[in-house]
Amino acid sequence: MSTFERYLTVWVALCIVAGIALGQVLPGMFHAIGGIEIASVNLPVAVLIWLMIIPMLLKIDFGELGRVREHWRGVGVTLFINWAVKPFSMAALGWFFIGHVFAPFLPAVQIDSYIAGLILLAAAPCTAMVFVWSNLADGEPHFTLSQVALNDALMVLAYAPIVGLLLGISAITVPWDTLLLSVGLYIVIPVVIAQIVRRGTLAYGAPTLERLLGILQPLSLAALLAMLVLLFGFQGEQIIAQPLIIALIAVPIVIQVYFNSGLAYLLNRATGEAHCVAAPSALIGASNFFELAVAAAISLFGFSSGAALATVVGVLIEVPVMLSVVKIANSSKAWYERGATVRRNGKARGQAKKTAIS
């Protein structure tokens, strides 16, 4: 790990402060950049995400994707967390904290709207950004890609029914243009570009690809920091205007991130899954597809609604909180592998015993 990567959390903190400050000093510039969007997808942010994830996608050999079936336990755990736990745990946390504990400190007319925004956020599993988190946690890139693709497919079928159930709304307006454009911009196009570059580079030998990855890795982290400046610059005025409300809304979001990532991590360990799968499984299980959530909140409740604000808070805390999850996964790797190895060996001995008896 380079010195720059070792102090990434420091750079993240500085970029957050810089973004808020620049948002106050140059609001016109950030409003102009924020307005460059199609179907609620901000194009400058999309370009930065490309710069972040294409280096990770260059590591993927499509010929190896079939081996993902070896990690069926990790796939099962991630799907369970994303679709059976995360939306419902967020609904419970929102009801408890926003509806009761923090209710005296929040505008009463917006409380239900805040809770709705939290649900919209949690029901949409993350897509592109998990490639960044997985790479920082030394995750298995083929597993990450296949899991993201599976979640994207399930989102088309499951997002509206789950949100409708939890919000008690019979007809949910899913922003299909945002969903489809995001998948195209953040998954399909970067994958195609990465595979073209990968094949062209490998024509000159594997060392050439390694050198290219070494050049692009710092660029990827720089794009991550630049995106932080933009995101906090976009919302700097709101942060300064209502810091208490934003801090209170952030509480259930932070708790659900640690709860869901921790649960996924422990379930993978209990099943004997490898750490390189458990880490991205935990990260995918905890992070959110904030572009879809923001677009859905605006279409259902309006731009100035509490739901829209709640989804924006999710955007603001996504990077620093997920980086902390990455750090926890990396620092606990030795502990994780001791337990996972014991379980794998125990299962192997049990199977050998059954075979011998038969």
VENQUIVEN-V874019 format. One record per pair of residues at least 4 apart in sequence whose C-alpha atoms are under 8 Angstrom apart, sorted by the first residue. I is the first residue (numbers start at 1). J is the second residue. Records with the same first field share a line. If there is no record, write none. Layout:
I = J + J
This chain:
1 = 5 + 6
2 = 6
3 = 7
4 = 8
7 = 11
8 = 12
9 = 13 + 320 + 323
10 = 14
11 = 15 + 225
12 = 16 + 225 + 228 + 320
13 = 17
14 = 18
15 = 19 + 225 + 226 + 228 + 229
16 = 20 + 228 + 229 + 232
17 = 21
18 = 22 + 229 + 233
19 = 23 + 228 + 229 + 230 + 231 + 232 + 233 + 236
20 = 24 + 229 + 232 + 233 + 235 + 236 + 237 + 239
21 = 25 + 233 + 236
22 = 26 + 27 + 233 + 236
23 = 27 + 30 + 232 + 233 + 234 + 235 + 236 + 237
24 = 233 + 236 + 237
26 = 30
27 = 31 + 233
28 = 32
29 = 33
30 = 34 + 230 + 233 + 234
31 = 35 + 234
32 = 36
33 = 44
34 = 42 + 234
35 = 42
36 = 42 + 43 + 44
37 = 41 + 42 + 43
38 = 42 + 43 + 178
39 = 177 + 178 + 181 + 295
40 = 178 + 291 + 294 + 295
41 = 46 + 178 + 181 + 182 + 291
42 = 46
43 = 47
44 = 48
45 = 49 + 227 + 230
46 = 50 + 185 + 186
47 = 51
48 = 52 + 223 + 224 + 226 + 227
49 = 53 + 128 + 129 + 186 + 223 + 224 + 227
50 = 54 + 186 + 190
51 = 55 + 219 + 220 + 223
52 = 56 + 132 + 219 + 220 + 221 + 223 + 224
53 = 57 + 128 + 129 + 131 + 132 + 190 + 220
54 = 58 + 190 + 191 + 193 + 194
55 = 59 + 194 + 213 + 216 + 217 + 220
56 = 60 + 131 + 132 + 135 + 141
57 = 131 + 141 + 190 + 191 + 194 + 195
58 = 194 + 195 + 197 + 198 + 213
59 = 141 + 198
60 = 64 + 141 + 142 + 195
61 = 65 + 142
62 = 142
64 = 68 + 142
65 = 142 + 143 + 146
67 = 71
68 = 72 + 142 + 143 + 146
71 = 75 + 143 + 273 + 277
72 = 76
73 = 77 + 268 + 271 + 273
74 = 78 + 268 + 273 + 277 + 278 + 281
75 = 79 + 147 + 281
76 = 80
77 = 81 + 264 + 267 + 268 + 281
78 = 82 + 147 + 264 + 281 + 282 + 284 + 285
79 = 83 + 84 + 151 + 285
80 = 84 + 85
81 = 85 + 86 + 260 + 263 + 264 + 285
82 = 86 + 87 + 123 + 125 + 284 + 285 + 286
83 = 87 + 123
84 = 88
85 = 89 + 260
86 = 90 + 122 + 123 + 256 + 260 + 285 + 286
87 = 91 + 119 + 122 + 123 + 162
88 = 92 + 166
89 = 93 + 256
90 = 94 + 118 + 119 + 122 + 252 + 253 + 256
91 = 95 + 115 + 118 + 119 + 166
92 = 96
93 = 97 + 98 + 252 + 256
94 = 98 + 99 + 115 + 118 + 252
95 = 99 + 100 + 115
96 = 100 + 101
97 = 101 + 102 + 103 + 251 + 252
98 = 102 + 103 + 111 + 114 + 115 + 248 + 249
99 = 103 + 111 + 112 + 115
100 = 104
102 = 106 + 248
103 = 107 + 108 + 111
104 = 108
105 = 245
106 = 110 + 111 + 245
107 = 111
110 = 114 + 305 + 306
111 = 115 + 306
112 = 116
113 = 117 + 301 + 305 + 306 + 307
114 = 118 + 249 + 306 + 307 + 308 + 309 + 310
115 = 119 + 307 + 310
116 = 120 + 167 + 307
117 = 121 + 293 + 297 + 306 + 307 + 308 + 309 + 310 + 311
118 = 122 + 253 + 307 + 310 + 311
119 = 123 + 163 + 166 + 167
120 = 124 + 163 + 293 + 296 + 297 + 311
121 = 288 + 289 + 290 + 293 + 294 + 311 + 314
122 = 288
123 = 159 + 162 + 163 + 288
124 = 155 + 159 + 288 + 289 + 290 + 292 + 293
125 = 151 + 155 + 284 + 285 + 286 + 287 + 288 + 289
126 = 130 + 148 + 284 + 287 + 288 + 289 + 290
127 = 131 + 148 + 151 + 152 + 183 + 186 + 187 + 288 + 289
128 = 132 + 148 + 186 + 187
129 = 133
130 = 134 + 144 + 280 + 283 + 284 + 287
131 = 135 + 141 + 144 + 145
132 = 136
133 = 137 + 280 + 283 + 322 + 323 + 326
134 = 138 + 139 + 140 + 141 + 144 + 279 + 280 + 283
135 = 139 + 141
136 = 326
137 = 276 + 279 + 280 + 326 + 327 + 329 + 330
138 = 276
139 = 144 + 275 + 276 + 277 + 278 + 279 + 280
140 = 144 + 276 + 277 + 280
141 = 145
142 = 146
143 = 147 + 277
144 = 148 + 280 + 281
145 = 149
146 = 150
147 = 151
148 = 152 + 284
149 = 153
150 = 154
151 = 155
152 = 156 + 183
153 = 157
154 = 158 + 159
155 = 159
156 = 160
157 = 161
158 = 162
159 = 163
160 = 164 + 172 + 173 + 174
161 = 165 + 172
162 = 166
163 = 167 + 169 + 172
164 = 168 + 169 + 170 + 171 + 172
165 = 169 + 170
172 = 300
173 = 296 + 299 + 300
174 = 296
175 = 179 + 292 + 295 + 296 + 299
176 = 180
177 = 181
178 = 182 + 291 + 292 + 295
179 = 183 + 292
180 = 184
181 = 185
182 = 186 + 187 + 291
183 = 187 + 188
184 = 188 + 189
185 = 189 + 190
186 = 190
187 = 191
188 = 192
189 = 193
190 = 194
191 = 195
192 = 196
193 = 197
194 = 198
195 = 199
196 = 200
197 = 201
198 = 202 + 209
199 = 203
200 = 204
201 = 205 + 206 + 208 + 209
202 = 206 + 208 + 209
204 = 208
205 = 209
206 = 210
207 = 211
208 = 212
209 = 213
210 = 214
211 = 215
212 = 216
213 = 217
214 = 218
215 = 219
216 = 220
217 = 221
218 = 222
219 = 223
220 = 224
221 = 225
222 = 226
223 = 227
224 = 228
225 = 229
226 = 230
227 = 231
228 = 232 + 319
229 = 233
230 = 234
231 = 235 + 315 + 316
232 = 236 + 316
235 = 239
236 = 240
237 = 241
238 = 242 + 243
239 = 243 + 246
242 = 246
243 = 247
244 = 248
245 = 249
246 = 250 + 310 + 313
247 = 251
248 = 252
249 = 253 + 310 + 313
250 = 254 + 313 + 314 + 317
251 = 255
252 = 256
253 = 257 + 314
254 = 258 + 317 + 321
255 = 259
256 = 260 + 286
257 = 261 + 286 + 287 + 321 + 322
258 = 262 + 286 + 325
259 = 263
260 = 264 + 282 + 285 + 286
261 = 265 + 281 + 282 + 283 + 284 + 285 + 286 + 325
262 = 266 + 282
263 = 267 + 282
264 = 268 + 278 + 281 + 282 + 285
265 = 269 + 278 + 279 + 281 + 282
266 = 270
267 = 271
268 = 272 + 273 + 274 + 278
269 = 273 + 274 + 275 + 278 + 336 + 337 + 339 + 340
270 = 339 + 340 + 343
271 = 340 + 343 + 344
272 = 339 + 340 + 341 + 342 + 343 + 344
273 = 277 + 278 + 340
274 = 278 + 337 + 340
275 = 279 + 333 + 336 + 337
276 = 280
277 = 281
278 = 282
279 = 283 + 326 + 329
280 = 284
281 = 285
282 = 286
283 = 287 + 322 + 325 + 326
287 = 318 + 322
288 = 314 + 318
289 = 293
290 = 294 + 311 + 312 + 314 + 315
291 = 295
292 = 296
293 = 297 + 311
294 = 298 + 308 + 311 + 312
295 = 299
296 = 300
297 = 301 + 302 + 303 + 307 + 308 + 311
298 = 302 + 303 + 304 + 305 + 307 + 308
299 = 303
301 = 305 + 307 + 308
302 = 308
303 = 308
304 = 308 + 309
305 = 309
306 = 310
307 = 311
308 = 312
309 = 313
310 = 314
311 = 315
312 = 316
313 = 317
314 = 318
315 = 319
317 = 321
318 = 322
319 = 323
320 = 324
321 = 325
322 = 326
323 = 327
324 = 328
325 = 329
326 = 330
327 = 331
328 = 332
329 = 333
332 = 336
333 = 337
334 = 338
335 = 339
336 = 340
337 = 341
338 = 342
339 = 343
340 = 344
341 = 345
342 = 346
343 = 347
344 = 348
345 = 349
346 = 350
347 = 351
348 = 352
349 = 353
350 = 354
351 = 355
352 = 356
353 = 357
354 = 358
